[in-house]
């Protein structure tokens, strides 16, 4: 089984062309492949599949075996993958993910994709859409207590839930303590991603993220979109800003069409082949 290791600003994935393989038992396979000691090592496994709604379909299984509804960094990686592997000659690509279709615009120099702009769609702001427990409302500047602390947060969904917290010192946040406590807080019935954001100007901010089902990651594309939306709602950021993550910056814009656009790079690290036998076929390949 061939695979490609890719990353978007350090948020890394094992990418597999599943259009011919037709794998099964995704959760167990992802936990094995993503294990950084006993597998290939990655934040998630990304499967490229056939789609009835778009040019391609993408599924991402987190390193803990759960399926992600949205992943901006993986979207950019797949855009680069399908173009550079010769699976399409188009530079505007439709890609299905979790019953939604995203539009990717590739910026190409020669035969290489330099950056990918993703139309991430409209943000969901009502609490029942994020979701957050309680009566239906927009959750902007509410308080939640976890790990012995009280946090002021804004809830945004970009197809997946985000809890955005503004702080004066993002680098000093005890992410390994606060992140999991907030991810699994009862206020978030489908758990949540957590972003700790330090704003330096209306056009620039830096943040760290605890990703639901993964833990600390070097970048989170949907998280960057949620951060910008939360920054606008709290009058801290302009509708277009550069957002710095540990793995590098993303350009995010919340345009007049109410869609959020994310622009950033994707990188291929290496290609490999997993030598498999009958046990693998029986366990992970559909008959």
C-alpha positions as a printed Julia matrix, in Angstrom:
287×3 Matrix{Float64}:
   0.0     0.0     0.0
   1.49    3.29   -1.13
   1.12    6.47    0.9
   2.33   10.06    0.9
   3.35   11.95    4.02
   2.23   15.6     3.83
   1.78   18.54    6.15
   0.14   21.93    6.27
   2.35   24.14    8.46
   3.39   21.11   10.49
  -0.1    19.63   10.88
   0.85   16.3     9.31
  -1.05   13.53    7.57
  -0.67   10.1     6.02
  -2.42   10.56    2.64
  -3.73    7.44    0.89
  -5.37    7.17   -2.53
  -8.35    5.06   -1.52
 -10.14    5.21   -4.88
  -8.79    1.82   -5.85
  -7.85    0.34   -2.47
 -11.25    0.76   -0.75
 -10.03    0.4     2.8
 -12.13   -0.46    5.85
 -11.77   -0.29    9.64
 -10.55    3.28    9.28
 -10.39    3.98   13.01
  -8.05    1.12   13.85
  -5.92    1.69   10.75
  -5.52    5.4    11.54
  -4.47    4.71   15.12
  -1.78    2.35   13.84
  -0.47    4.44   10.95
  -0.47    7.69   12.95
   1.38    6.27   15.93
   4.69    8.16   16.1
   6.51    5.27   17.75
   5.1     2.18   16.09
   3.64    3.55   12.84
   4.4     6.21   10.24
   3.44    9.04   12.59
   0.91   11.78   11.87
  -1.91   13.88   13.3
  -4.36   12.12   11.0
  -4.94    9.72    8.11
  -6.42   11.32    4.97
  -8.26    9.2     2.41
  -8.86   10.35   -1.16
 -12.05    8.78   -2.49
 -14.58    9.01   -5.32
 -17.41   11.52   -4.95
 -20.88   11.84   -6.47
 -20.99   15.52   -5.49
 -17.55   16.87   -6.39
 -14.36   16.05   -8.26
 -13.03   14.16   -5.25
 -13.96   13.2    -1.72
 -11.71   13.48    1.32
 -12.08   11.77    4.68
  -9.79   12.46    7.61
  -9.47   10.11   10.55
  -7.73   11.63   13.57
  -4.87    9.86   15.31
  -7.3     8.67   18.01
  -9.53    7.0    15.4
 -12.31    9.6    15.41
 -13.44   11.18   12.15
 -13.06   14.94   11.68
 -15.86   16.94   10.07
 -13.43   19.58    8.79
  -9.69   20.13    8.43
  -8.4    23.13    6.52
  -4.79   21.95    6.46
  -5.78   18.56    5.02
  -7.89   20.3     2.36
  -4.83   22.22    1.19
  -2.74   19.04    1.19
  -5.28   17.2    -0.95
  -5.42   20.12   -3.39
  -1.68   19.87   -3.87
  -1.8    16.06   -3.98
  -4.38   15.66   -6.75
  -2.74   18.28   -8.97
   0.87   17.2    -8.56
   0.0    13.49   -8.87
  -1.69   14.2   -12.21
  -5.18   13.28  -11.0
  -6.49   16.62  -12.33
  -5.22   19.45  -14.51
  -7.7    21.92  -13.0
  -6.57   24.68  -10.67
 -10.08   25.2    -9.27
 -11.2    21.97   -7.62
 -14.37   20.89   -5.84
 -13.76   18.59   -2.89
 -16.37   16.81   -0.79
 -15.78   16.43    2.93
 -18.31   15.24    5.48
 -21.34   15.92    3.24
 -20.13   19.4     2.34
 -18.34   20.6    -0.79
 -15.41   23.01   -0.58
 -13.83   24.92   -3.47
 -10.03   25.01   -3.67
  -8.08   27.48   -5.81
  -4.52   26.41   -6.49
  -1.71   28.84   -7.11
   0.68   27.0    -9.4
   4.26   27.86  -10.37
   5.49   25.52  -13.08
   4.05   22.16  -12.07
   4.21   22.88   -8.36
   1.36   24.1    -6.16
   2.74   26.96   -4.06
  -0.34   27.87   -2.02
  -3.98   26.85   -1.86
  -6.95   29.13   -1.17
  -9.89   27.27    0.38
 -13.41   28.64    0.55
 -14.21   27.35    4.02
 -17.84   28.44    3.78
 -19.96   30.38    6.23
 -19.26   30.25    9.95
 -21.97   28.78   12.19
 -22.56   31.01   15.19
 -25.77   29.8    16.83
 -25.11   27.67   19.89
 -27.18   24.76   18.61
 -25.05   24.65   15.46
 -21.62   24.76   17.14
 -22.88   23.06   19.44
 -22.86   24.55   22.94
 -25.37   23.5    25.61
 -28.12   25.8    26.87
 -30.7    27.96   25.16
 -30.14   28.99   21.55
 -27.9    32.06   21.33
 -24.64   33.39   19.96
 -21.89   32.54   22.41
 -19.66   35.62   22.44
 -17.67   36.47   25.55
 -19.29   33.89   27.84
 -17.57   32.24   30.79
 -16.77   28.58   31.3
 -14.87   26.97   34.19
 -12.44   24.1    33.71
  -9.2    22.85   35.31
  -9.72   25.23   38.25
  -9.81   28.29   35.96
 -12.54   30.49   34.51
 -12.24   31.35   30.81
 -14.02   33.88   28.63
 -14.72   32.21   25.29
 -16.45   32.64   21.95
 -17.9    29.62   20.15
 -17.67   29.23   16.38
 -18.22   26.28   14.08
 -16.5    25.99   10.71
 -18.16   22.61   10.22
 -16.41   21.56   13.43
 -16.64   23.18   16.9
 -14.18   25.75   18.22
 -13.79   27.41   21.61
 -11.77   30.62   21.09
 -10.16   32.25   24.12
  -8.26   35.54   23.96
  -5.24   35.9    26.21
  -2.32   38.27   26.78
   0.22   35.44   26.61
  -0.59   32.56   24.26
   2.93   31.13   24.6
   2.54   30.83   28.36
  -0.74   28.91   28.31
  -0.49   25.44   29.95
  -1.99   23.83   26.86
  -1.61   20.24   28.05
  -3.74   21.03   31.11
  -6.34   23.5    29.84
  -6.77   22.0    26.37
  -8.15   18.55   27.31
 -10.23   19.98   30.17
 -12.02   22.3    27.75
 -12.2    19.79   24.89
 -14.25   17.39   27.01
 -16.22   19.99   29.02
 -19.97   19.21   29.29
 -20.73   22.58   27.66
 -19.52   21.05   24.37
 -21.61   17.93   23.65
 -19.53   16.97   20.61
 -16.3    18.04   22.31
 -14.42   21.03   20.9
 -11.18   22.35   19.48
  -9.63   25.02   21.7
  -7.66   28.08   20.56
  -5.72   30.45   22.83
  -5.2    33.71   20.94
  -2.9    36.67   21.48
  -3.78   39.7    19.33
  -0.91   42.02   18.39
  -2.86   44.33   16.04
  -6.22   44.35   14.2
  -4.48   42.67   11.28
  -2.34   40.13   13.1
  -2.53   37.57   15.89
  -0.85   34.4    17.08
  -2.45   31.39   18.67
  -1.96   27.87   19.93
  -4.46   25.1    19.44
  -5.58   21.97   21.19
  -7.21   19.86   18.47
 -10.13   17.66   19.34
  -9.13   14.03   18.98
  -5.45   14.85   18.44
  -4.03   17.19   21.09
  -1.52   20.0    20.46
  -0.83   20.54   16.75
   1.46   22.96   14.96
  -1.41   24.36   12.89
  -5.19   24.2    12.49
  -6.78   25.74    9.39
 -10.38   25.64   10.58
  -9.14   26.96   13.91
  -7.54   29.94   12.19
 -10.86   30.69   10.48
 -12.7    30.44   13.8
 -10.13   32.74   15.43
 -10.67   35.43   12.8
 -14.46   35.22   13.12
 -14.25   35.37   16.92
 -11.81   38.28   16.65
 -14.26   40.22   14.48
 -17.2    39.44   16.79
 -15.16   40.68   19.78
 -13.9    43.75   17.88
 -10.29   42.61   18.19
  -9.46   41.75   14.56
 -10.23   43.13   11.11
 -12.05   40.93    8.62
  -8.71   40.09    6.99
  -5.67   39.16    9.07
  -2.47   37.15    9.19
  -2.68   34.51   11.88
   0.51   32.96   13.19
   0.59   29.36   14.4
   3.6    27.45   15.74
   4.02   25.94   12.24
   3.73   29.22   10.34
   1.21   31.86    9.17
  -2.13   31.63    7.38
  -3.99   34.42    5.6
  -7.64   34.46    6.63
 -10.41   36.69    5.27
 -14.12   36.89    6.17
 -15.54   38.39    3.0
 -18.79   40.2     2.25
 -20.36   36.96    0.95
 -20.13   35.73    4.58
 -17.66   33.02    3.55
 -14.29   32.63    5.26
 -11.3    32.12    2.95
  -8.04   30.54    4.05
  -4.79   30.75    2.09
  -1.63   28.86    2.94
   0.92   26.27    1.8
   0.98   22.49    1.75
   4.1    20.36    1.68
   4.9    16.82    0.56
   7.45   15.28    2.9
   8.0    11.85    1.35
   6.35    8.91   -0.37
   6.46    5.39    0.94
   5.12    1.9     0.55
   3.73   -0.16    3.39
   4.56   -3.82    2.85
   1.44   -5.76    3.73
   0.37   -9.38    3.82
  -2.78  -11.44    4.0
  -3.52  -10.32    7.55
  -3.58   -6.68    6.41
  -5.85   -7.48    3.47
  -8.28   -9.39    5.65
  -8.38   -6.66    8.26
  -8.29   -3.44    6.24
  -9.31   -4.11    2.61
 -12.89   -4.49    1.48
 -13.64   -7.71   -0.36
